[in-house]
Amino acid sequence: MTVLRPVRAGNAFEETVERLLQAIKLGVVAPGGKLPPERELAVRLGISRVTLREAIRALSDAGYLDVRRGRYGGAFVTYVPPKPGAGELRQAVAKMGMAEVADALTFRLAVECGAAQVLAASGLSPDQRAVLVGRLSDLDAAGLEDYRRLDTAFHLSIAELTGSTLLATTCADARSRVGDLLNAIPMLQVNLDHAATQHRAIVEAILAGDPDAARQAVAEHLEGTAALLRAFLS
């Protein structure tokens, strides 16, 4: 829930919409899932409940949320990422532009490699180790329909476990910038198997307390993703 951080008072409505939309698109709340209760969410974001309701209404009008009233009501996520495919990938790239795509991939490489290096050097507690291993296990067991969401959760957990809010939010921002690209990559089993091997290498390096190996493992994984993007676009 790192993305649901306090917003700046000057642009409260716009930033609230941005925070909620980021949480939805990153899969922090899964399709069909419910946002945290209004009172809790307003406190998390540091805003009034009036501002929160306006932001939720705007996202409901845009088709991202379904607001239900009553005892079992709340704001439910209706957004579902487009199905992966080369056509969707080309559209996502065309929307961003190649220069922005390259910049976003470089940004992600820098911050995620740094997060893994920091975490590996920090000396994880038993609880932190359990969270990281649990995220990996969830991803390994994921079906195709839930793979991208759990892949995001795995990658973001590395930054979150460092305890640095700035690093965690920066990694979330980096992931958001390439989210449409990643969601559009066709999911072939051979690629998923290769990614699983790379994910395990990342976790093993972090758990072993080897910052250099952790950084290198993340770099190899993200460079592989970039190569996959280029392959489907060629």
Secondary structure, DSSP 8 states (H G I E B T S, - for coil): -TTS----GGGHHHHHHHHHHHHHHHTSS-TT-B---HHHHHHHHT--HHHHHHHHHHHHHTTSEEEE-STT-EEEE--------HHHHHHHHHHH-HHHHHHHHHHHHHHHHHHHHHHHHH---HHHHHHHHHHHHHHHT--GGGHHHHHHHHHHHHHHTTT-HHHHHHHHHHHHHHHHHHHHS---HHHHHHHHHHHHHHHHHHHTT-HHHHHHHHHHHHHHHHHHHHHHH-
